[in-house]
Structure formats: structure tokens, C-alpha cells
Amino acid sequence: MIFSSPFFWGMGLETPHVGLLYVLGLLFGPYGALGAVIGNVIHDLANGFTPIEILPSAIVSFGVSYLAYKLWYSGFKTDKVTKPNLNSFYNLNLFFFSILTCGFIYSAFHGNLIGIIFGYELGELETVSYFLNFINIAFIFGIISIWISKKFDFVETPKLSKRHANKKAYRILFCLLILVSIVSFIETLFYASDNFLWLECGLIGVLLLAYLTKPFEYEIESTEKNTIIEKIIRNFLIITLAIAIIGVIISIFSVNFIENIENMNLYVYLMPMLIISDILIILFFAPGMVILRYLEENVIKPISSFSEIEGFIKENEKIEAEGLVDIYSQYINEQNEIGTLARSYTYLINHNNSYIENIREIEGEKERIAAELDIARKIQAANLPTEALIEDDFIVNGYSHPAKEVGGDFFDYYNLDEDNLVIVIGDAAGKGVPAAIMAMVTQVMIKQILQHESEPSKVLYILNNLLCENNSETMFMTLWLGIYNKASKTLTFSNAGHNPPLIKENKDEREEFKYLDIDSGIVLGVMEDFEYVKEETAPLNGFVIYTDGITDANNSSDEMYGEDRLLGFFNDFKEDSDPIRPLLNDINNFTEGQEQFDDMTLVYLKDKK
């Protein structure tokens, strides 16, 4: 589409401005329409028209400009009304339809008006000129203005009316307006009578003003940005505009080759537009619209439907599939890429919902297990000594912290009789529930065996054979068992693969800890009838026994706390208070708060004298 006015070739009648009525009205409503009419009035006054001739033109020009605004926000076949935007086939159709409608009305009225004022022949010529100029300028500048308005958002939008429209009545009004305009347009070209011209002008004006009273009834919705169809339409329109510009150039230069043609004015007004631009538009724009319609309905619309799944996806929740499956079901039987997508999305939704349901069942099971583990932790903790054993000559205390909810470490101390104190510490292989069960079973067995046998090596012998029985999982544990004689301060003990204890003894009239050199033995539960060694110490002033979770504590550099650091701590600790909390603080400072993966257990005996 191109500029068809002789203004561009210096022929005198400057009519391209009529298309701006549509553009300004569409973007700015009554304010734009009023501004465009004022501009037209100034233009007409400058060209010598009288106020009486200008007034009816100004009224209808305002009506046509405001009609562009009304038509866009009327919601013809949709309840989704947006600001002017060429982002869908519906909006593109509405844009093109409203241009044609406004162009027909404007050119029919003004062609009659020119015929009344200047005569039939000039009215015939101006009807075509006005129509071609209106639709071409409105189309070109309308597209450009809408694109600019999207970037800067200066569009005037209507407010909702408090009254409701009689849709049927306004539909009849609109149809009558179009019918009278088309009849007037045709009659102006082929036959005209002064009586008919006045009548048709009056009917057009009355019907137009009556239709403009239609209230606005739709909320203005926001438009989707960067949709696929919008990009396709934008590229399509860019090509169309390029064709129009080529048509303009050809039309302008074609006049230079015309010198001796009768009725030159008719050629200038009609031929460049009709032969060049309109043929190009018919050959490109019309088929392009058909293709766009097909793409939107059969490709873009299904893809847009599939994208609606985004609003239904919530973390760790099932997708509300009912509405989505209904959308996808209309494409699910198609034997093409769209059908494949629809089937895939349907399978994905069902799979996701089944997965979430399974996850919820698993989470419920985890919560149940966590509750049971918490009970197990409390039971295990209740089986360990909860308070220090304090007597006149010594104090015994212990500490145990599992790496998980429950652990394989345990300790115990209690009076075997008036003269002897039992101290035991064990570390079952592994962590968690299996190790905890083995630790608790072992602790109970030791108490039962000690009722009949008090020698540590024999206790371990019996205990080892019991643990080897029916040990299908090959569970094993390290264990140290000692009997402390309160009177002699000697320690009789036996070891089953456990770490050696620290003992405190007098050396050169000063007390210090050292590691006791003992037989390591073998762990319990792997070999029946193993003879454990009975050992005894000289009188001592205290000792410390621990599990390897203490010495194996790691820091961020993968360094272990180690036996030397543990020995150094107890030799440096000179206070009379409980050493357990200071030791844990020292370990925590060394590990820098790193999570530990082994149980930590410790028992100490301290001489009070």
C-alpha cells in the first residue's frame, strides 16, 4: 500500500492526511480525534473552504476518527480486549477491518459532500482518492504507530461505562451504517442525484453519531510479550511495508514518463495505486493472511496451549491435570508433531503426578521412620548411664553422641559389688539402626554374664561365642571391659580389638597420662572360641577409655584429631571439673564445626584424692 495523493507529485490536492484520522483516533481516542479534526479544519481553511462547507466534514471526520477507537475496544468476537497490538490474527483482522470500515464511511461521505459543493464528476474522483489515501496512510502509519506505542506506552484507553449496551440494537446500527456507506460509495461512482447525495450524507452522519454512543464494556487486559505469532506477524508486516515503499517509489517515478495522456488526473489518482500497490498487496498480503490464519490455528494456538502448563507447575505439588488434559486431548490424536507434543505432555503430567504421589508416600514413611528412630534414640539413651557415679575416692562419668539418630557406640559403669566397679565401652561396626541393635543386645548380654562370671577375659569369651551364633550379617564390634578394684586401685581388664585406654599414674613425683600398652585381641562376633587375654594394671589415679570417633574427628583439611592431641589435652587439663565439655569444645574448635560421620563415646575415671 502506498501514498496515492497528488501531493507527492505536486498535483495540488493534498489528501494523505485523511488517513491520520484513523491513527490518531485509534491511539488517543476522543482527544486524538479532536486533534486530527482541528488539523483538518486548518488544512481546509488554508485551501479556501468556507466554515459552512467545513462543519459537516469536521463532524463526520471526528466521528470516523473516534469510530476507530470504538471498533478496537468493542470486542467483536472476543471478550479479551487489549490495547492496539498486532500480536494475533484476530487483532490483525480487526486492524485491517476497522481501516476499511472507517475508509468507506469517510470517503463515501466526503465524496458526496464534494459532489454537492463542486459537482458530480469531482465527487466521483474524490471518493476514490479519499478511500485510497485513507486506507493506505492509515495502514502504513497505523502499523508504525502501534509498534512505537508498544515501546513508549502512550495509548489512551477507555474507562468502563456504567450502562450496558443493547448489543443487538448497536449491531443493527453498525450494519446500517456500513450498508448506507457502501451504497453511497457505489452511487457516487456510477450515478448521483443531488437529493440522494444530501440524504446519504445525512444518514451516514446520523448513523455514525448514533453508533458512537455505544458504551465501553470490557476490561483492558495486558498483552503477552514476545509471542511466536507476534514475531511472525511483525516480520510479515515488515515485508508488506517494504512492498508498499517500493510501490511508492515506482508510482512516483512512473508519472515522469507520462506526458500526453488524456485525463491525466484520473491516471495520477488511480493507476499507480491500483496497478502497482494494490496488485502487490493482493498477491502478497491476502495469501499471507490465509497462511497466518493457518499457522495461528494449527501451530501457534496448540503451542500456546501447551505453554499453559507453566502456571500449573508448583514445586513438590501435583499438576492439576484436568483442565490441561482437556486442552491437550483435542490434539492428542493428530499424527504430526503437535499430536506428539500433546501425547508427550499428557504422559508427562500423569507421570509427574504419580511421581509426586509416590514421593508423598515416601515422605510419610520417612516421617514414620523418623518418629520411630526418635523413640529408639530415647530408648538407647535411657540404657546408658545418665549421671556421674560419685563415691568418696573417685568419680566415673561418660558421654556418647551418635553420628545419626542412633549409633553403635555404648558405654556403661556400675558397681559389681562393694569392692569392684564395672566399666565397659563398645563400638559396633557401622552406624544407624543395625549397629544400635547390636550395641544394645551386647550391653544386655554383658550384664547377664557378669551375674555368673566376673573375670573380664572369660566374659568376653562367652560374649563372643554368643554374638557369633546366627550372625548371618557378619556384624562385629570392638569392646573393652574392665573391673576397677576400689581398695587397691588396680584395673583388671580384657580387650576385644578396642583402642587402648589412657591411664594416669605417678611418674617422678608427678602425675601424667599415657597410653596403656595392651593386647589388642580380636573383635567380637567373627571367630568362635577365641581366648581373650586377662590383664591388670598397677595402682593408678585415673584412666580414660574412648571410641575412635574421638580421635578420628576430621577438620576441613582432612586432618584427624588424633591420639597425640587427645593425650595432650588430658595432660594439659589440670582442673578439678568434668573434662567432657572442655574436650568436646576442643574437638569442635579443631574440626571447625565440620559434620562428623562417626559416633563419639568416652568414659573417664578420676581419683578424688
C-alpha positions as CSV (number, residue, x, y, z in Angstrom):
1,M,0.0,0.0,0.0
2,I,1.3,3.4,-0.9
3,F,0.8,7.1,-0.8
4,S,-1.6,7.8,-3.6
5,S,-2.2,11.6,-3.3
6,P,-1.0,14.0,-5.9
7,F,0.6,15.9,-3.0
8,F,3.6,13.7,-3.6
9,W,3.8,14.7,-7.2
10,G,2.9,18.3,-6.8
11,M,-0.6,17.9,-8.4
12,G,-2.4,20.1,-5.8
13,L,-4.9,18.1,-3.9
14,E,-3.3,17.2,-0.6
15,T,-5.3,14.3,0.9
16,P,-2.9,11.8,2.5
17,H,-3.6,13.5,5.9
18,V,-7.1,11.8,6.0
19,G,-5.5,8.5,7.0
20,L,-4.1,10.1,10.1
21,L,-7.7,10.5,11.4
22,Y,-7.7,6.7,11.9
23,V,-4.3,6.6,13.5
24,L,-4.8,9.4,16.0
25,G,-8.3,8.2,16.9
26,L,-7.1,4.6,17.5
27,L,-4.3,5.6,19.7
28,F,-5.7,8.6,21.6
29,G,-9.5,8.2,21.4
30,P,-11.6,11.4,21.5
31,Y,-8.5,13.5,22.2
32,G,-6.7,12.2,19.2
33,A,-9.9,12.6,17.1
34,L,-10.3,16.2,18.2
35,G,-6.7,17.0,17.4
36,A,-6.9,15.4,14.0
37,V,-10.1,17.3,13.1
38,I,-8.6,20.6,14.2
39,G,-5.7,19.8,11.9
40,N,-8.1,19.1,9.0
41,V,-10.0,22.2,9.6
42,I,-6.9,24.3,9.5
43,H,-5.9,22.5,6.3
44,D,-9.4,23.1,4.7
45,L,-9.4,26.7,5.7
46,A,-5.9,27.1,4.1
47,N,-7.3,25.6,0.9
48,G,-10.2,28.1,0.7
49,F,-13.2,26.1,2.1
50,T,-15.9,28.1,3.9
51,P,-16.9,27.3,7.5
52,I,-20.3,26.1,6.3
53,E,-18.5,23.6,4.0
54,I,-16.1,22.6,6.7
55,L,-18.6,22.0,9.5
56,P,-20.2,18.8,8.3
57,S,-16.8,17.5,7.2
58,A,-15.4,18.2,10.7
59,I,-18.3,16.4,12.4
60,V,-18.0,13.3,10.3
61,S,-14.2,13.4,10.4
62,F,-14.4,13.4,14.2
63,G,-16.9,10.6,14.1
64,V,-14.7,8.5,11.8
65,S,-11.6,9.1,13.9
66,Y,-13.5,8.2,17.1
67,L,-15.0,5.2,15.4
68,A,-11.5,3.6,15.0
69,Y,-11.3,3.8,18.8
70,K,-14.8,2.3,19.3
71,L,-14.2,-0.5,16.9
72,W,-11.0,-1.6,18.5
73,Y,-12.4,-1.8,22.1
74,S,-15.8,-3.2,21.1
75,G,-14.8,-6.9,21.5
76,F,-16.4,-8.1,18.3
77,K,-15.7,-11.8,18.6
78,T,-13.7,-11.9,21.8
79,D,-14.0,-10.9,25.4
80,K,-10.3,-10.3,25.6
81,V,-9.8,-6.6,24.7
82,T,-6.2,-5.2,24.7
83,K,-4.5,-2.0,23.7
84,P,-3.8,-1.7,20.0
85,N,-1.4,-4.5,19.2
86,L,-0.7,-6.6,16.2
87,N,0.1,-9.8,18.1
88,S,-2.6,-12.1,16.8
89,F,-4.5,-12.9,13.7
90,Y,-7.7,-11.6,15.3
91,N,-6.0,-8.2,16.1
92,L,-4.6,-8.0,12.6
93,N,-8.0,-8.7,11.1
94,L,-9.6,-6.1,13.4
95,F,-7.0,-3.6,12.4
96,F,-7.5,-4.2,8.7
97,F,-11.3,-4.4,9.0
98,S,-11.5,-1.1,11.0
99,I,-9.4,0.7,8.5
100,L,-11.6,-0.4,5.6
101,T,-14.7,0.5,7.6
102,C,-13.6,3.9,8.5
103,G,-12.2,4.5,5.0
104,F,-15.5,3.5,3.4
105,I,-17.5,5.8,5.7
106,Y,-15.1,8.7,5.3
107,S,-14.8,8.5,1.5
108,A,-18.5,7.9,0.9
109,F,-19.5,10.9,3.0
110,H,-16.8,13.3,1.7
111,G,-17.2,12.1,-1.9
112,N,-20.9,13.1,-1.6
113,L,-20.0,16.3,0.1
114,I,-17.5,17.3,-2.7
115,G,-20.2,16.3,-5.3
116,I,-22.7,18.6,-3.6
117,I,-20.3,21.5,-3.4
118,F,-18.3,21.2,-6.6
119,G,-20.3,18.8,-8.8
120,Y,-20.8,15.2,-9.6
121,E,-17.6,14.5,-11.6
122,L,-15.3,15.8,-9.0
123,G,-17.2,14.0,-6.2
124,E,-16.7,10.7,-8.2
125,L,-13.0,11.3,-8.4
126,E,-12.5,12.4,-4.8
127,T,-14.4,9.4,-3.5
128,V,-11.8,7.0,-4.9
129,S,-8.9,9.4,-3.9
130,Y,-10.1,9.7,-0.4
131,F,-10.6,6.0,0.0
132,L,-7.2,5.0,-1.4
133,N,-5.4,7.7,0.6
134,F,-7.3,6.9,3.8
135,I,-6.6,3.1,3.8
136,N,-3.0,3.4,2.6
137,I,-1.9,6.1,5.1
138,A,-3.9,4.5,7.9
139,F,-2.4,1.1,7.2
140,I,1.2,2.3,7.0
141,F,1.2,4.8,9.8
142,G,-1.1,2.7,11.9
143,I,1.4,-0.2,11.9
144,I,4.3,2.1,12.7
145,S,2.4,4.0,15.4
146,I,1.3,0.8,17.1
147,W,4.8,-0.5,17.2
148,I,6.1,2.8,18.7
149,S,3.2,2.8,21.2
150,K,4.3,-0.6,22.5
151,K,7.7,0.8,23.3
152,F,6.7,4.0,24.9
153,D,3.1,3.1,26.1
154,F,1.3,6.4,25.3
155,V,-2.0,4.9,24.3
156,E,-5.2,6.3,25.7
157,T,-7.6,3.5,26.9
158,P,-11.3,3.9,27.6
159,K,-13.0,3.7,31.0
160,L,-15.7,1.2,31.7
161,S,-19.2,2.6,31.2
162,K,-21.8,2.2,33.9
163,R,-24.6,1.4,31.4
164,H,-24.9,-1.7,29.4
165,A,-25.2,-1.8,25.6
166,N,-28.1,-3.3,23.7
167,K,-25.8,-5.4,21.6
168,K,-28.5,-6.3,19.1
169,A,-29.5,-2.6,18.5
170,Y,-25.9,-1.4,18.1
171,R,-25.2,-4.4,15.7
172,I,-28.2,-3.2,13.6
173,L,-26.9,0.4,13.7
174,F,-23.5,-0.7,12.6
175,C,-24.8,-2.8,9.7
176,L,-27.0,0.0,8.5
177,L,-24.0,2.4,8.7
178,I,-21.9,0.1,6.6
179,L,-24.7,-0.6,4.1
180,V,-25.5,3.1,3.6
181,S,-21.8,3.9,3.2
182,I,-21.3,1.2,0.6
183,V,-24.4,2.2,-1.3
184,S,-23.3,5.8,-1.2
185,F,-19.8,4.9,-2.3
186,I,-21.1,2.9,-5.3
187,E,-23.7,5.6,-6.3
188,T,-21.1,8.3,-6.2
189,L,-19.0,6.3,-8.7
190,F,-21.8,5.4,-11.1
191,Y,-24.8,7.6,-10.5
192,A,-25.5,10.6,-8.4
193,S,-28.5,12.8,-7.7
194,D,-28.4,15.9,-5.5
195,N,-31.3,14.6,-3.5
196,F,-29.7,11.3,-2.8
197,L,-26.4,12.9,-2.0
198,W,-27.9,15.1,0.7
199,L,-29.9,12.1,2.0
200,E,-27.0,9.8,2.1
201,C,-24.7,12.3,3.8
202,G,-27.4,12.9,6.4
203,L,-27.9,9.2,7.0
204,I,-24.2,8.5,7.3
205,G,-23.8,11.3,9.8
206,V,-26.8,10.3,11.9
207,L,-26.0,6.6,12.0
208,L,-22.3,7.3,12.8
209,L,-23.1,9.6,15.7
210,A,-25.7,7.1,17.0
211,Y,-23.2,4.2,16.9
212,L,-20.6,6.3,18.8
213,T,-22.9,6.3,21.8
214,K,-22.1,2.6,22.3
215,P,-20.7,2.2,25.9
216,F,-17.3,0.5,26.6
217,E,-18.0,-2.8,28.5
218,Y,-14.7,-4.6,28.6
219,E,-11.7,-4.5,30.9
220,I,-8.5,-3.8,29.1
221,E,-6.2,-6.8,29.6
222,S,-2.4,-6.9,29.3
223,T,-0.9,-8.3,26.2
224,E,1.5,-11.2,26.1
225,K,5.0,-10.2,25.1
226,N,7.3,-11.8,22.6
227,T,4.9,-14.5,21.5
228,I,5.7,-16.5,18.4
229,I,2.7,-15.3,16.4
230,E,3.6,-11.7,17.2
231,K,7.1,-12.2,15.8
232,I,5.7,-13.9,12.6
233,I,3.2,-11.1,12.1
234,R,5.8,-8.4,12.7
235,N,8.1,-9.9,10.0
236,F,5.1,-10.3,7.7
237,L,4.2,-6.6,8.1
238,I,7.7,-5.5,7.6
239,I,7.8,-7.2,4.2
240,T,4.4,-5.7,3.4
241,L,5.6,-2.2,4.3
242,A,8.7,-2.8,2.2
243,I,6.5,-3.7,-0.8
244,A,4.4,-0.6,-0.1
245,I,7.5,1.6,-0.2
246,I,8.6,0.0,-3.4
247,G,5.2,0.8,-4.8
248,V,5.5,4.4,-3.7
249,I,8.8,4.8,-5.5
250,I,7.5,3.2,-8.7
251,S,4.4,5.2,-8.6
252,I,6.3,8.5,-8.1
253,F,8.7,7.8,-10.9
254,S,6.1,6.4,-13.3
255,V,4.5,9.9,-13.5
256,N,7.7,11.3,-15.1
257,F,7.1,9.0,-18.2
258,I,3.5,10.2,-18.7
259,E,3.3,13.4,-20.9
260,N,0.5,13.2,-23.4
261,I,-2.2,11.1,-21.8
262,E,-5.8,12.3,-21.8
263,N,-7.4,12.7,-18.4
264,M,-4.1,12.8,-16.7
265,N,-5.7,13.4,-13.3
266,L,-7.5,10.1,-13.5
267,Y,-4.2,8.3,-14.1
268,V,-2.5,10.1,-11.3
269,Y,-5.2,9.3,-8.8
270,L,-5.9,5.7,-9.8
271,M,-3.2,4.0,-11.8
272,P,-0.2,4.0,-9.6
273,M,-2.2,2.8,-6.6
274,L,-4.4,0.3,-8.4
275,I,-1.9,-1.3,-10.7
276,I,1.2,-1.2,-8.6
277,S,0.4,-1.2,-4.9
278,D,-2.9,-2.9,-4.7
279,I,-1.9,-5.7,-7.1
280,L,1.2,-6.3,-5.0
281,I,-0.9,-6.3,-1.8
282,I,-3.4,-8.7,-3.3
283,L,-0.6,-11.1,-4.5
284,F,1.2,-10.9,-1.1
285,F,-0.9,-9.6,1.7
286,A,-4.1,-11.6,1.1
287,P,-2.4,-15.1,0.7
288,G,-0.2,-14.1,3.7
289,M,-3.2,-13.6,5.8
290,V,-4.5,-17.0,4.9
291,I,-1.2,-18.6,5.8
292,L,-1.0,-16.6,9.1
293,R,-4.5,-17.8,10.0
294,Y,-3.5,-21.4,9.3
295,L,-0.3,-21.1,11.3
296,E,-2.1,-19.5,14.3
297,E,-4.9,-22.1,14.4
298,N,-2.8,-25.2,13.7
299,V,0.6,-24.4,15.1
300,I,0.8,-21.3,17.4
301,K,-2.5,-22.0,19.2
302,P,-1.6,-25.6,20.2
303,I,1.9,-24.4,21.3
304,S,0.3,-21.6,23.3
305,S,-2.0,-24.2,24.9
306,F,1.0,-26.4,25.8
307,S,2.7,-23.4,27.4
308,E,-0.2,-23.0,29.9
309,I,1.3,-25.8,31.9
310,E,3.8,-23.3,33.4
311,G,1.1,-21.8,35.6
312,F,0.2,-25.2,37.0
313,I,3.7,-26.3,38.0
314,K,4.5,-25.8,41.6
315,E,7.4,-27.3,43.5
316,N,6.6,-30.6,45.2
317,E,2.9,-30.5,44.2
318,K,0.8,-32.5,41.7
319,I,-0.2,-30.8,38.5
320,E,-3.9,-30.0,38.4
321,A,-4.2,-32.0,35.2
322,E,-8.0,-32.0,34.5
323,G,-8.0,-28.7,32.6
324,L,-4.7,-29.2,30.9
325,V,-5.6,-32.7,29.7
326,D,-8.9,-31.3,28.3
327,I,-6.8,-28.8,26.3
328,Y,-4.3,-31.4,25.0
329,S,-7.0,-34.0,24.2
330,Q,-8.2,-32.1,21.1
331,Y,-4.7,-32.5,19.6
332,I,-3.8,-35.9,21.0
333,N,-5.0,-38.0,18.0
334,E,-3.2,-35.8,15.4
335,Q,-0.5,-37.8,13.6
336,N,2.0,-35.0,13.4
337,E,4.4,-33.1,15.7
338,I,1.6,-31.3,17.5
339,G,0.0,-34.7,18.3
340,T,3.3,-36.0,19.5
341,L,3.7,-33.0,21.8
342,A,0.1,-33.4,23.1
343,R,0.7,-37.0,23.9
344,S,4.1,-36.3,25.5
345,Y,2.6,-33.6,27.7
346,T,-0.2,-35.8,28.8
347,Y,2.2,-38.7,29.7
348,L,4.4,-36.2,31.4
349,I,1.6,-34.8,33.6
350,N,0.4,-38.3,34.6
351,H,4.0,-39.4,35.3
352,N,4.7,-36.3,37.3
353,N,1.5,-36.8,39.4
354,S,2.3,-40.4,40.0
355,Y,5.8,-39.5,41.0
356,I,4.6,-36.8,43.4
357,E,2.1,-39.3,44.9
358,N,5.0,-41.8,45.4
359,I,7.1,-39.0,46.9
360,R,4.4,-38.2,49.4
361,E,4.0,-41.8,50.4
362,I,7.8,-42.0,50.8
363,E,7.8,-38.8,52.8
364,G,5.0,-40.2,55.0
365,E,7.1,-43.3,55.5
366,K,10.1,-41.2,56.3
367,E,8.2,-39.3,58.9
368,R,7.0,-42.5,60.4
369,I,10.6,-43.9,60.4
370,A,11.9,-40.6,61.9
371,A,9.4,-40.9,64.7
372,E,10.3,-44.5,65.4
373,L,14.1,-43.6,65.3
374,D,13.4,-40.8,67.8
375,I,11.9,-43.3,70.1
376,A,14.8,-45.7,69.5
377,R,17.2,-42.9,70.3
378,K,15.5,-42.2,73.6
379,I,15.5,-45.9,74.5
380,Q,19.1,-46.2,73.6
381,A,20.0,-43.1,75.6
382,A,17.9,-44.4,78.6
383,N,20.1,-47.6,78.6
384,L,23.2,-45.5,79.1
385,P,24.2,-44.0,82.5
386,T,22.6,-40.6,82.8
387,E,24.6,-39.3,85.8
388,A,28.1,-39.5,87.0
389,L,28.9,-42.1,89.7
390,I,30.4,-40.3,92.6
391,E,31.9,-42.0,95.5
392,D,34.3,-41.0,98.3
393,D,37.5,-41.8,96.4
394,F,36.7,-41.4,92.7
395,I,34.3,-40.1,90.1
396,V,33.2,-42.0,86.9
397,N,31.4,-40.3,84.1
398,G,30.8,-40.9,80.4
399,Y,29.4,-39.3,77.2
400,S,28.1,-40.7,73.9
401,H,26.9,-38.9,70.8
402,P,25.7,-40.9,67.8
403,A,26.5,-39.7,64.3
404,K,23.0,-40.5,63.2
405,E,19.7,-40.8,65.2
406,V,21.0,-43.9,66.8
407,G,24.5,-45.3,66.9
408,G,26.7,-48.4,67.5
409,D,28.6,-46.9,70.5
410,F,27.7,-47.6,74.0
411,F,29.3,-47.3,77.5
412,D,28.3,-48.5,80.9
413,Y,29.6,-48.3,84.5
414,Y,28.0,-49.7,87.7
415,N,29.1,-51.4,91.0
416,L,29.5,-55.1,90.5
417,D,29.8,-55.5,94.3
418,E,31.0,-53.4,97.3
419,D,34.6,-53.6,96.2
420,N,34.5,-53.7,92.4
421,L,33.3,-51.3,89.7
422,V,32.5,-52.5,86.1
423,I,33.4,-50.2,83.3
424,V,32.7,-51.2,79.7
425,I,32.8,-49.4,76.3
426,G,31.9,-50.8,72.9
427,D,31.8,-49.8,69.2
428,A,29.7,-51.9,66.8
429,A,30.7,-51.8,63.2
430,G,28.7,-49.5,61.0
431,K,26.2,-46.8,62.1
432,G,22.5,-46.4,62.5
433,V,19.9,-49.0,63.4
434,P,21.8,-52.2,62.8
435,A,24.8,-51.0,64.9
436,A,22.5,-49.7,67.6
437,I,20.7,-53.0,67.9
438,M,23.9,-54.9,68.2
439,A,25.2,-52.4,70.8
440,M,22.0,-52.7,73.0
441,V,22.0,-56.5,72.7
442,T,25.7,-56.6,73.7
443,Q,25.1,-54.3,76.7
444,V,22.3,-56.6,78.0
445,M,24.3,-59.7,77.5
446,I,27.3,-58.3,79.5
447,K,25.1,-57.6,82.5
448,Q,23.6,-61.1,82.3
449,I,27.1,-62.8,82.0
450,L,28.5,-60.7,84.9
451,Q,26.0,-62.2,87.2
452,H,27.8,-65.5,86.9
453,E,31.3,-64.7,85.7
454,S,33.4,-61.6,86.8
455,E,36.7,-62.2,85.1
456,P,36.8,-59.9,82.0
457,S,38.6,-62.3,79.6
458,K,36.0,-65.1,80.3
459,V,33.2,-62.7,80.0
460,L,34.5,-61.7,76.5
461,Y,34.9,-65.4,75.6
462,I,31.3,-66.1,76.4
463,L,30.0,-62.9,74.8
464,N,32.0,-63.6,71.6
465,N,30.5,-67.0,71.2
466,L,27.0,-65.7,71.8
467,L,27.5,-63.0,69.1
468,C,28.9,-65.5,66.6
469,E,25.8,-67.6,66.8
470,N,23.3,-66.8,63.9
471,N,25.4,-63.9,62.8
472,S,24.2,-64.0,59.2
473,E,25.1,-60.4,58.5
474,T,28.6,-60.8,59.9
475,M,28.2,-58.0,62.4
476,F,31.1,-57.4,64.7
477,M,32.2,-54.9,67.4
478,T,35.2,-53.8,69.4
479,L,34.8,-53.8,73.2
480,W,36.9,-53.1,76.2
481,L,35.8,-54.5,79.6
482,G,37.4,-53.5,82.9
483,I,36.9,-54.3,86.6
484,Y,38.2,-51.5,88.9
485,N,39.1,-52.5,92.4
486,K,38.2,-49.6,94.7
487,A,40.6,-50.6,97.5
488,S,43.7,-51.5,95.5
489,K,43.0,-49.0,92.7
490,T,44.0,-51.7,90.2
491,L,42.3,-52.4,87.0
492,T,41.7,-55.9,85.7
493,F,40.6,-55.8,82.0
494,S,40.4,-57.6,78.7
495,N,40.3,-56.1,75.2
496,A,38.5,-57.2,72.0
497,G,40.0,-55.1,69.3
498,H,39.4,-51.7,71.0
499,N,41.6,-48.6,71.4
500,P,43.9,-48.7,74.4
501,P,42.9,-46.6,77.3
502,L,44.8,-43.6,78.7
503,I,45.9,-44.3,82.3
504,K,47.1,-41.7,84.9
505,E,50.0,-42.8,87.1
506,N,52.7,-41.2,89.2
507,K,56.0,-40.6,87.4
508,D,58.9,-38.8,89.0
509,E,56.6,-37.5,91.6
510,R,54.2,-36.0,89.1
511,E,51.1,-37.4,87.5
512,E,50.6,-37.7,83.8
513,F,48.5,-39.7,81.3
514,K,49.9,-42.3,78.9
515,Y,48.5,-44.9,76.6
516,L,48.3,-48.3,78.2
517,D,50.2,-51.0,76.3
518,I,47.7,-53.8,76.0
519,D,46.9,-56.9,73.9
520,S,44.6,-55.8,71.1
521,G,42.6,-59.1,70.9
522,I,40.1,-59.6,68.0
523,V,36.7,-58.0,67.5
524,L,33.7,-59.8,68.9
525,G,31.4,-61.8,66.5
526,V,33.8,-63.1,63.9
527,M,35.6,-66.1,65.4
528,E,34.2,-68.5,68.0
529,D,36.2,-69.9,71.0
530,F,38.8,-67.2,70.9
531,E,40.7,-66.9,74.1
532,Y,41.0,-63.3,75.3
533,V,43.8,-62.1,77.4
534,K,43.3,-61.1,81.0
535,E,45.5,-58.0,82.0
536,E,46.0,-56.0,85.1
537,T,47.5,-52.6,85.9
538,A,49.4,-51.3,88.9
539,P,47.6,-48.9,91.2
540,L,46.5,-45.8,89.2
541,N,44.8,-42.5,89.8
542,G,42.5,-42.5,86.8
543,F,42.0,-43.5,83.3
544,V,40.2,-42.6,80.1
545,I,38.6,-45.0,77.6
546,Y,37.1,-43.8,74.3
547,T,35.9,-44.9,70.8
548,D,37.7,-44.0,67.6
549,G,35.1,-41.4,66.8
550,I,37.0,-39.1,69.2
551,T,40.5,-39.5,67.6
552,D,39.1,-39.8,64.0
553,A,37.3,-36.4,64.1
554,N,38.2,-34.5,60.9
555,N,38.6,-30.9,60.1
556,S,38.2,-29.2,56.7
557,S,41.8,-30.2,55.7
558,D,41.0,-33.8,56.4
559,E,43.3,-33.9,59.4
560,M,42.3,-36.1,62.3
561,Y,42.2,-35.0,65.9
562,G,44.4,-38.0,66.7
563,E,45.7,-39.8,69.7
564,D,48.6,-37.4,70.4
565,R,46.2,-34.4,70.6
566,L,43.9,-36.4,72.9
567,L,46.8,-37.3,75.1
568,G,48.0,-33.7,75.2
569,F,44.5,-32.4,76.1
570,F,44.3,-34.6,79.3
571,N,47.8,-33.9,80.3
572,D,47.2,-30.2,80.0
573,F,43.8,-30.3,81.7
574,K,44.6,-29.6,85.4
575,E,41.2,-28.5,86.6
576,D,39.1,-30.5,89.0
577,S,35.9,-30.1,86.9
578,D,34.4,-32.5,84.5
579,P,36.7,-32.7,81.4
580,I,34.0,-33.9,79.0
581,R,32.6,-30.5,77.9
582,P,36.1,-28.9,77.6
583,L,37.2,-31.9,75.5
584,L,34.2,-31.6,73.2
585,N,34.9,-27.8,72.8
586,D,38.5,-28.6,71.9
587,I,37.4,-31.2,69.3
588,N,34.8,-28.7,67.8
589,N,37.4,-26.0,67.6
590,F,39.7,-28.4,65.8
591,T,37.1,-29.6,63.3
592,E,35.8,-26.0,62.7
593,G,32.2,-27.3,63.0
594,Q,32.6,-29.9,60.3
595,E,29.9,-32.6,60.3
596,Q,31.3,-35.8,61.8
597,F,30.4,-39.2,60.5
598,D,31.3,-41.5,63.4
599,D,29.8,-41.9,66.9
600,M,31.8,-40.3,69.7
601,T,31.9,-42.0,73.1
602,L,34.2,-41.5,76.1
603,V,34.3,-42.8,79.8
604,Y,36.7,-41.5,82.4
605,L,37.6,-42.4,86.0
606,K,39.1,-39.7,88.2
607,D,40.7,-40.2,91.6
608,K,39.4,-37.6,94.0
609,K,42.4,-37.8,96.4
